[in-house]
């Protein structure tokens, strides 16, 4: 490959050939060179009737028709059907009549590979190179130029250059040539450039709306951003061609991701009926066997995948990719290393190995590999993103304590880094003991002030806006409050949640379904602090009692492609209730025993059956458990939405409620309308009715928020405060509530209550100066020197209005506590800001006097 790359220049070909290329191409496209049966045969190919298509092609070849289209079509069919020996024979015969066909040579490359002749495939590449050099005038039709573009990609020419200077040029010169759009789209898709891929696929679709290859490509392109759209494209592709192997493989992969392993196996069997030797199907079977801890089957399936092309790097790379998707990063990395033994320059394996190493905490090697890939392929979006991210992270500060290494923005590290370490130590002590886990490796936590950086570190690509944190095992990545705009979530709850993943993934050796991992983490959030985690809502009640409850045996699928963000959050909630059900019904020991079974490689449903009974019964009993909870929530309320008026004022709502007096949503909207009209006493009546229907509910849409607003407007301060306290004790990120309470308690000089609410604010957003100012004042007034010092010290980092005063107050508190060196340091900072600060001078003299006996050596000591 390197020799070809050195000796062949894309620019030389382009400058010498493209200028006159497409006059010939357009004329050729109008010349009737093909037999009348060719469109019929191509339609058979398009609809998946590959054997019939091959028969027709063979008949045409035998009849003496000399167009190269027939052997090319026959070879494509034979390769799809796994008839590799027959394909080699077809190539051999076609070479007699079409010795200079670059399209034939390109197919021969794969034919040789799948007949165990990798060296011969390399010789074909050399032959293509020689023909392009000597006979470039022959290759001016779009099909041949397209092959030349792919040849350049194969030998390592810059992918962006090929896209712009070959594929794009063909598109412009021959705008109805579908293959050029497909080539550009598939290249962009391979580089994770989804926007560009979608653009070219859509252009191709306008020309050929019933092409399964285009529809499948669009399904892949929209897979991560619009699952519903992706499914529509995929369904259409398979409707046209039920035997379209890439689409069938896509379905199998989706089943594997959702842990629907039996369904995946069924799809793979249908693929192998079409092509008994299909390497990707056998590779995916090897993945399933690995997940079942069946080493014998895994080895056999991998051997089948490599049976015809023995050194195919795609096989192990694909296996490793799927293992990494299951959080088996060490096993995934091992598979990528096997792929790189076959081809040391196989970049997909290199970039995946880079990600695996970064997720395993082997950062030096991971970053180095990412840089290597980027240097060789600057169109690789993931490699580019990781290289850019590494530059951003060079300015991070590192904090360390027993078993932890924290990387975060330098200023954020000063502000709340110590609290990060403190919380992690608490989580480690509690959760490791609870789940009988010993953490032998250092846990790395990386906290990103930019959401895009978090997404790139976590997924390799921008996006992932719904994720606050992700745990890979020994590595946690998190969004900092700075990345979340004006409504950040409780970062302490997120950190606790993610560290719980560390514990459970360690315990199970990363062999656990996503639903159980997430369910335990949400459950443990609630155990740590009832304010954290999730609780039932009217929307969840509707989903539980409706059609959205997922059986325990299929819960991982609820995380794969949820119809909405609310469905995803419901999957977290339902999973946590399953964990709660297990602990309440069977005990904590059973939950731990299930995790132990998973560590041994047992499937989750088998482990559940061992300890809880047949999984079908568990599904039924859990459904009864959670439905009972849903029915108890707002038992007398009407939560239907079908007949709600779309637009109504207070008077209209009043009339509607005469026929629907218990409708929660109607009462809520009526109350809001009354508030807008400032009819506070009438609003109070409706709020009281809502509170009767859903007593104690403090989640989204809670009537308690309305109650607090109405109470304040009516001057019922004691009631307002009581309601706000209830809200504060039930919400993990209600910053407005915490602020209002801190204001009220400041007015009442209830300093401990002020400190409690300021700490609630800081658990959500520790990056604003005002809470620290309040904390400092409350600490000083109440004699809580630790709280006061914390507030003042962090204020010094936030460019305070009067830094001399802040440092002076800090020094005075340190002096009171006998921490004289700290006091001296801060009083000097105060004098640096205000050299004539008299009280600071006096404090400095006092501190020096107290330090002198301790620092001056006596004559006896000197001797």
Secondary structure, DSSP 8 states (H G I E B T S, - for coil): -HHHHHH--HHHHHHHHGGGHHHHHHHHHHS--S-THHHHHHHHHHTT-HHHHHHHHHHHHHTT---HHHHHHHHHHHHHTT-HHHHHHHHHHHHHH-TT-HHHHHHHHHHHHTTT-HHHHHHHHHHHHHHHHH-GGG--SHHHHHHHHHHHHHTT--HHHHIIIIIHHHHHH-TT-HHHHHHHHHHHHHTT-HHHHHHHHHHHHHH-TT-HHHHHHHHHHHTTT-HHHHHHHHHHHHHH-TT-HHHHHHHHHHHHHTT-HHHHHHHHHHHHHH-TT-HHHHHHHHHHHHHTT-HHHHHHHHHHHTSSSTT-HHHHHHHHHHHHHTT-HHHHHHHHHHHHHH-TT-HHHHHHHHHHHHHHT-HHHHHHHHHHHHHH-TT-HHHHHHHHHHHHHTTEEEEEETTEEEEEEHHHHHHHHHHHHHHHHHHHHHHHHHTT----S-EEEEEESSHHHHHHHHHSSS--TT-SEEE-SSEEEEE-GGGGTTS---HHHHHHHHHHHHHHHHHHTT-S-HHHHHHHHHHHHHHH-TTSS----HHHHHHHHTT----GGGTTHHHHS-SSHHHHHHHHHHHHHHHHHHHHHH-HHHHHHHHHHHHTT--HHHHHHHHHS-HHHHHHHHHHHHHHHHHHTTTT-B---TT--SS--HHHHHHHHHH-TTBHHHHHHHHHHHHHTT-HHHHHHHHHHHHHHSTT--STT-HHHHHHHHHHHTT-HHHHHHHHHHHHTT-SS-HHHHHHHHHHHHHTT-HHHHHHHHHHHHTT-TT-HHHHHHHHHHHHHHT-HHHHHHHHHHHTTTT-TTHHHHHHHHHHHHHHTT-HHHHHHHHHHHHHH-TT-HHHHHHHHHHHHHHHHHHS--HHHH-
